[in-house]
Amino acid sequence: MTHHNTGIWSRVKDKLSHVAHGPVMLACLPALTLATYWLGGETSLMVLAIGLPVFFACFGLFSSFSVQPLLQDHLGGVLSPENFRTHVKDVFDRTNGSGLKSALMVLEIDEYKTLVATHGESAADAVVQRTSDRIGSTLRQRDTLSKIGDGRFAVCLNPIAQIDLESSLQLAGRVQAAIEEPISIGGMSVFISSSLGVCLRHRSPGSTAVDWMDAAANALEEAKVIAPGGIRVFSKDTVTEGYNYTDLQDEMAHALETGMIKAWFQPQVDTDTGRVSGFEALARWEHPVRGMVPPASFLPALEAAGLMQKLSKHMTEQALTALKSWDAAGLKIPCVGVNFASDELRDPGLVDRIRWDLERFGMTPDRLCIEVLETVMTDTPDDMVSRNIAALGELGCRIDLDDFGTGHASIASVRRFRVGRIKIDRSFVTHADHDPDQQKLIAAILTMAERLDLDTLAEGVETVGEHALLAQLGCGHVQGFGIGRPMPFKQTLDWVVAHEAKLQDAPEIGTHRS
């Protein structure tokens, strides 16, 4: 009975709060004052002046008044992170046993760092502002929005009785659809996507507002693991958890030694023939308790722990093992790409190690593709990174320039390091089949590559339209979720066989390469 009365009182208080804070009170207050003075004179007016504040105090309405003005940040009505946390705590408390429901959403612009690197800080700021405006346009009047990080936002839905999983997912879909509309920056259309995590108030795993916010953030991390543009709802089965560097570093060496960090393989396809032209090896951590840990969570910790060289060795061995197994199965996989970051490329013993690994597995150097970020390329001849890249090229390994268009590699450095192929960053590829400006940029890159006698691969291909456009423009290879998702080695065998079976009678698209 006590709990029932508390719920009724909370609903009454909420209704009174809405009236007290809304336009009805502002409209009626002058009329109420005038009527009181006309009917009862100065004495009645004094009673009203004293009684109204007492009434607000008795019903606890001043607390709501005090929070509301603080919530608005000075930038376009978006809440500051501090005020947003205060508001979330208020909503968490108000929905505790009151019968009202709410939900938290945390969303992040996919590949935000790439956006900054490609278009610059000012353009990225403009995209964030437009994204904020678009999110706000999809929300109800009393829902709240906050920018809580670089390219990251949080939304708290105003408590009502009808919020459920279906309505939350519908809103999440509307938010994502609004964000994905092209944004015009400096005369060029920029396409972005967003990943989103949701936690319903009654599914919060803990007893505090902080637990609720952490749960929504964890759902976002799980969405980012699956694919760009993903939506995930938090449940007690959600395995992605927050980490700190200390926890990660304690587990990292053990994970490498015991094989929890494994190479998953994403296929690359020749646009002339449709046949598999290679795979890229990507690190994935399959934690026995936390499940699949996103690379964005553990790679920075690996670097901080000084374990990137160990990871590089681990990934190279798995890539060469995969090549040997594909050969044994009669599958024609020309090469496997392995990513090498600056720390690994600074290792003076890198070239000798790669040479030894190739001999040990009986592989020719051209079967291993060294993928180097464009931002790693330098023009310093005596730099260890430069010498290692050049030496690996001389050894006969293929050199791929990764994320092309996001850095500042010069044509001279491309030639000096024996780069054989440039990988066009996904930011140029996304929605290219619908955007003439994107098509011009891709055509310019392909023309440059042709003049320099470089092969090309487009990353992030997700649709048939993007695939067809890239083939028509003369891009040599494609890679992305529209071709095949990263997969454990065992799945690659069946995937290649099924893919090759589809091509038995398929004609070649063109002959743009000799």
Helices and strands as residue ranges (DSSP letters): H 2-21, H 23-58, H 62-71, H 81-94, E 103-109, H 112-119, H 121-138, E 144-149, E 152-156, H 165-179, E 183-185, E 188-190, E 194-200, G 201-203, H 209-226, E 231-233, H 245-258, E 261-270, E 276-287, E 291-293, H 295-304, H 308-328, E 336-340, H 342-345, H 350-361, G 365-367, E 368-373, G 374-376, H 384-395, E 398-404, H 411-416, E 421-424, H 426-429, G 432-434, H 436-451, E 455-458, H 464-473, E 477-479, H 489-502
